[in-house]
Amino acid sequence: MIYAKTKPFPADFLWGASTSAYQVEGAWNEDGKGPSVIDMATFPDNISDFKVTSDHYHHVKQDVALFKELGLKTYRFSISWSRLFPDGDGDINPQGVAFYNQLIDEICDAGIEPLVTLYHFDLPYALQQKGGWSDRKTVDAFERYARTAFELYGDRVKYWLTINEQNMMILKGDVIGTLDPNTENPQKALYQQNHHMMLAQAKAMILCHALLPQAKIGPAPNISCIYAASSKPEDNIAAHNYSSIRNWLYLDLACHGRYNALVWSFLEEKSLLPEIVAGDMEILRQGKPDFIAFNYYASTTVAADVPNNHAGEKQDPRAVEDQQLAGVYKNVYLGVDNPHLEHNEFGWYIDPVGFRLTCREIYERYALPLIITENGLGAFDKLTDDKKVYDDKRINYLRIHIEQLKLAISDGVELFGYCPWSAIDLVSTHQGISKRYGFIYVNRDEHDLKDMARYRKKSFFWYQRVIASNGEDLNGHIEY
Ligand code: BG6
């Protein structure tokens, strides 16, 4: 649909930016913090670990002052579960409590609305040792942790997110998940973990509504539209398969408290059905989100994977090793290249129109307000001798995506916020600090921590103007 006149962003639209605790805080073993699964993982020699990251833990005042200068209306960050509960479910760590009190106070004093993710990939290692999400007891530990967070910070935090990209942890467990690689039948274990995380999420939503009637809470999966490789009916069935497995399984459970019928059949066919005990489905039905938050980086294209179709020849060669590509599931779907789209430096497709379509699809299915909690461009930014970062590609990426959001609003989608990834440079999930996303440059390399100085990139001033004009002025030309 082409509009003669598009609708403006709502006056109270939450322009924001995002980070996550383990990617930005550093201080991995300071002030009583317990290790998380990330702290105990190993990484290739050529990329940074997560011990220091952007050292936000020791730069909170400076960073929040920059967020204020940027003009953020909201700041999305996550709480490190093992900073609050070093063993995941034992004694509380008062210094961890104090750190998030300080952070939230700074954010509120800056006139910024805090948007808090309870869990962003960094499960406490002590829980992992006891079975992690494969063990139902982790659901109880999460419930206790969520209750504590609501009680401690609910006087200032109105917007909560449950679990970041649960779907990616299940689908791409080898890239960003936490499953023990030696697990026998990993797929089966992952879908059991998924069921437990769904219960944990539902319990957190129920609790949040009981304890904080003014607050709002929602899930934060990574959702993207799925294209069929052609108009061949079989390719469209494959696209529907992948969309249900990648997207709707998670949102149907979160919003309707029921398993998606097609995915249930898929799990049954592959002998992957989770164990569900009496009372589980009732909990899932009771836990209702107030909104849907979602992360979007790229769309995906799939073809049918039917016997003897020479799958290996058609398959996108990058499809096996990254969370933004479909990969292949025998007889179900086959990730293929989309010749109509460009890629970023890391091979991720750039598809702003798919962003609009994704917003439409989610809103049409669930009729809940939406907020984007991640969207952005990872790039090898360079700091010049005069301390500038000319990240015009990022400006362009964000500009074309925001343009499509405006169209989605004109389409009737109820959208209340947009938080690009990331507020400040941080360490990527599996590609180090050189894959930068921030509006603010952090002066360090993979292994040389340098001085950690913060520098405003060109995109900082561009986004500042976008926010000040409430999304009306997206012009990429800016004095810098
Ligand atoms: C999402 C995660 O998968 O995408 C973030 O929620 C992550 O934690 C972001 O950093 C970008 O991915 P990557 O792999 O480039 O860091």
Residues whose N, C-alpha, C, O or C-beta is under 5 A from the ligand:
A	BS01	BG6	E165 G378 S428 T429 H430
